[in-house]
């Protein structure tokens, strides 16, 4: 299902037909007005809903929200969400930064009051919505800071949450929160998940394959091509690692193989996404850090090692830039830019301490078209 909506479909909505036509102001066709509005920043559109009732009706309509989402998704002006912990990280500051060499500040985000009373953890950000959870995963929050809206989602009853994922699938135009729930029985173990759909505004239970061995999944996840990915490990005679997937549109589990020769002596691993594929970062008991990229998504033979070193093990890979420079958080807490080709480390990109995470973000209007349970601040 395509997210693209023909302009004449929105233009046919009668309440907006004569949106500007009074006094000495010349008549402007509604489709022209909509094109003008679609080219404004989301923050400006949010302010306009308080100016005119007909603009409010247009901007908060599901069709306009979806069409604006398509525009924002295809925009080259990508932003990054920075979460910075203060003190013991019980308080988190959120900011949007530009996609340039030094991540210059775009805007500090205002948060709902209760954010200061709880320790939120980031599940993920997709298409303008930020998904957060409390430390115990008792509840989830969908938050759009651009339009100052949020909604609480209670955890499904009787769910034993192993890991959580979040994403927007453009094939079906739907956000989904996926809570993996691996249940044991006497003889075998099966994959299952609780899936919240933004479109239906409800949870459903999905059961996957029967597994023949004990499995573990490692947070955090990455989301790309409509699929959630986690690094998993199978405990048999020895521990083997793989990538567990969940397709948001079809709601089915899958599996991808990691490079065969990565070894079993891993201390830590992390998974992250480039624009078109996935990258895995590995650290072994031999104190060797390696990074592999799947150059062609879904093709096992395309796994390629781009880094192997015992000199620059990062605490966390935060982002990979278009020129292949990496923004990494070192063990000493500094945020630096690392070039895998030259093995050169530049001066810290940010001198601020306490960066919790960095993730791509776009601004959208989602939650404006919803009324059920949605709160403003």
N, C-alpha and C positions, 0 to 999 in steps of 0.2 A: 504494500500500500504506500503510495507516494505521499510525501509531506507537502508537495507542491500544490497550491490551490490557484486555479486560473483567476486572474484579476476580475474578469467579468462575473465570476461567481459571487465574490464579495460585493461587487458594484451593484448587483441585483437586489441587495437587501434594502427594501423600501424605506426603512426609518432613516437611512443616511442619504437618500437620493438628492435632497436639496440642502445639503449640510451647510453650504455657504451661499446665501442669496437673499440679501435684504438691503434696504436703503440704497446708498450709492455704491455699495460693494458689488462688483460684477459677479455674475453667476459663475461658479467653478464646479465643473462636473465632479460627482462624488468619487469616481475612480481616480481623478487627478488628485483630489484631497487625500485619498488613501495612499497614493504613491508618495506624496509629500510626507505624510505621517510615517510611512514605512522607512523613510530615510533619516528620521530623527533618532537620537539616542534614546534608549529605553527609559532612562531617568527623566528625560524631557516629556516623553509620552505619559509617564506616571503623573507628572505635574499637570498635564493637560486634562486628565479625567476630572479634575476639580474645577475646570473652567467652564465647560459647557456640557449639558446633559447629553446631547447627541454625540459629542466626542467621547464621552464616557461610555455610552452604549456601543460605539464602534470599537474603541480601543480594548474594551473588556470582552468583546465577543470572541467565542472560541475560534472562529475562522481567522480573525485578524491576529490573535495570539499565535496561532499556528503559522500563519504566513510570515509574521515578524520573526518567529523562531527560525524559519528557513533562511531568511536574510542574515540573521546573526550567525548562524552556523557556517554560512559560506563566506562570511567576512574575513578579511585578512588581518583585521585589527584585534588579534587575540590578546586576552588579558590573563593574568595569573593570580590565583587566590593564595595569599600568604597567611598562615596561621602562626602567631607568635605567642608562646607561653610566657607568663609573667610569674615571678616568684617560684612557687612549687608547681607551676602550670595549672593551678586551680582556676586561673583567669586567663582567657585567651583573647588576644586582639586579632581582628580580622581586617585585612586590607587587600585591595586590588592593585596590582602593579602592571606596568606596561611590558610588552615583550620586546625589550631592547637589551643592550649589553649590560646595563647596570640595574635593570628592573626598577626604573624610576616610579615613584608613587603616583597612582591614578586617583585613588580615593580610599579613605579610611571608612570602613563599613560600620554603620550604627547597628546595634544588636538589640533584640528584645531584653527586657529588664532581667528575666529569669536566667539569662546566660551567665550572669555573675554569681548565681547561686548553685551552679552545677558544673561538673567537669565534663564537657562535651568532647567526644571523639569523632573525627571525620570518617564517615563511611565512603563518601564519594561526592563528586560534583558532575553534573551533566546537564547541558542545555539550559543553563541559568539557574537550576535548582541545586541547593546544597543539602545533602543528607547527613544528619548528625545522629549520634546515639549517646546515651549516658554510659558510664563505665561498665555497668552491669548489664547493659543491653535490655533493660526493662521497657524502654520506649524509644521511639525514633521521631526525628523532626525533619520535615521538609521545609526548607527556608529559602525564600527569594529576597535577598537584601536590597535589590534594586527597587522593588515595589513594596518593600516593608510588609511582607506577608509571611506567615508561617502556619504550619499545622502539626499537631501531635498525632502520632500513630502508635497505638498500644501494641505491645508485642503479642503475637498469637498465643492463646492459652495452651499450656502443656507442651510448649516448644522448648527443646534443649538446643539453644543456638550455638553452633560451632563457628560460623563466620557469616559476614553480611556483605552483600554487594548492592550496587545501585547504578542504574544507567537509563538512558533514553534510547529506545529503539526506533529509528526513523522509518523502518519498514512498516511498523504498525502504529506509529505516532503515540507512543505510550511510555511513561516512566514506570519503572518497576523496582521495588525493594525486594531483594532476595535473601531470605534467612536460611542458610543451610542447616539442616537438622538431621544428623546422622544417628539413626536409632539402632540399637543392638537388640537382637533376639537370641534364642538359645543356640541356633545352628549357623546363622549367617547374619550379615549386615547389609543394609540397603541404603542407597542415597535417597534423601528426601529433602524437600525445601518448602518453605512457606513463602508465597509470592504475593506482594501487594501491588495491585494495578491502579495507576492514577486514573485511567479511563473508567473502570468500573467502581473505583473507590472501595475496594474490598480485598480481603485476603483469600487465598485458596491454597490447598495442599497438593504438592506434586511429588510423586514417588518415582524414583529412577531405577537404575539397574541394581541387581543383586551383586554384591562384591564378594570375592572369594578370599580376601585377606583384609587385615586391619589397615585402615587408611587414616591419614591425618592431613589437614589442610592448614596452610600457613597464610595469615593475613599480612599485608593488605592485598586486595584484589586489583586488577586492572580491567578496564572496559574498552573494547575496540571492536568495530565491525558488528555491533549488536550482540556481542558475546562477553560474558564475565569470565575472567581467568583467575585461578589461584594455583600456586605451587602446592603440590601434594606429595606425600611420601607413603610408600607401601612398606610395611614391616613384615618381611618374610624371614628367610635365612639371613638376609642383609637388607638394609634400608635402600630402597630405590625411589628416585624422585621423578615426578611427571607434572603435567599441567592439567588440572581439572577445569572443565568449562561448563557454562550454563548458557544456552541460547535463549535470549529474552522473548523472541517472537514465537518460537516453537515450544518453549518451556521444556527442553530436554537437556540431559547431562551429556557431556562428551569428554574426550581425553586427547591430549597432545603429548608427544614424546619430547623430552629434553635431549640435548646432545648426548650420545652414547658414552663418551669418554669424560664426562664431568666428574666422575668419581663418586664415592659414597661417604667420604670423610668431610662432610660439610658442617661448618659451624653455623653459618647463616646463609640465607638466600633472599633475594627480593626480585620482584617482577614489575616491570613498568612498560609503558607503551610509547612508541614513536608516533609519527603521523599516520603510518600505514601498517605497522606491525608491532611485534613485542620484543622485549629485551630482558634477559635474565642476568642478574649480578650474583656471583657466588664467592664465598670465602671459605677456605678449607683449613683443616688442622695443620697443614703445612705452611700456613700463613701466606697463602697465595690468593690474590684477588683476580678473578677473571670475569669478563663480560662477553656475553654471546648475544648476537642479534639474529632473528629469523628474517632474512632479507626478503623472502617471499612468504607472506602470511599463509599459514596452513601447510607449507611444504617442508617436511622434515629435513630433506637434503640441503635446504638453504640456510641451516644454522651455520653461523660464521663467528669465530672468535675475533673480537676486535681489541681486547685488552687482556694481557696477563702480566702481572707484576707483583712483587712483594714489597713495594715501596710506598704505595699510595692507597691503602685500603680505606675506603670511606665508611663512615657510619651508615650513610644512606645516600643513594642516588636520588636527587630531587627532580632533575629534569635533563633532557638531552636537547641541545639546540640544533638549529638547521645546519650549522657548520660542523656538527658532530661534537662540539664542545659539550662537556658535562658539567652541570651544576651539582656539586656534591657537598654533603655535610660530613666533615672529618670527625675523627674521634675527639679532637680538642674542641669541637663545637663550632669551628669556623666554617663559613659558607664560601667555597672557592670554585673557580672555573678550572676544569681540567681538560687538556687536549690529549686524547688517546693516541693520536698519531705521533706527536712530538714528546709525549710524556711530560709536558710542561704544566706546572700549576701556577696560575696567576695569583695576584693579590686577591684577598677576599672580595667577593662581589658585594656582600653585605657585612657590615661590621657590627650589626645588631646581634645580640645573643638571644638564644631561646627560640629559634625558628623551629616550629613543629613540623610543618609540611608545606610544600609548594605544589600546586596543581593547576592545569589550564582551566580557564573559566570564560564563559560568554555571558552577556547580560540578555535577559529575556523578560517576558511579561507573564510567565506562568504563575498560577495561583490567583491572578486577577479575575480569571473567568470562573473560578470556583467560589462557592459560598459556604458549602457544608463544612463545618468545623474550622474553617480558615479564620485566623485572627490577624489583625493589623496592630502596628505599634508606632 
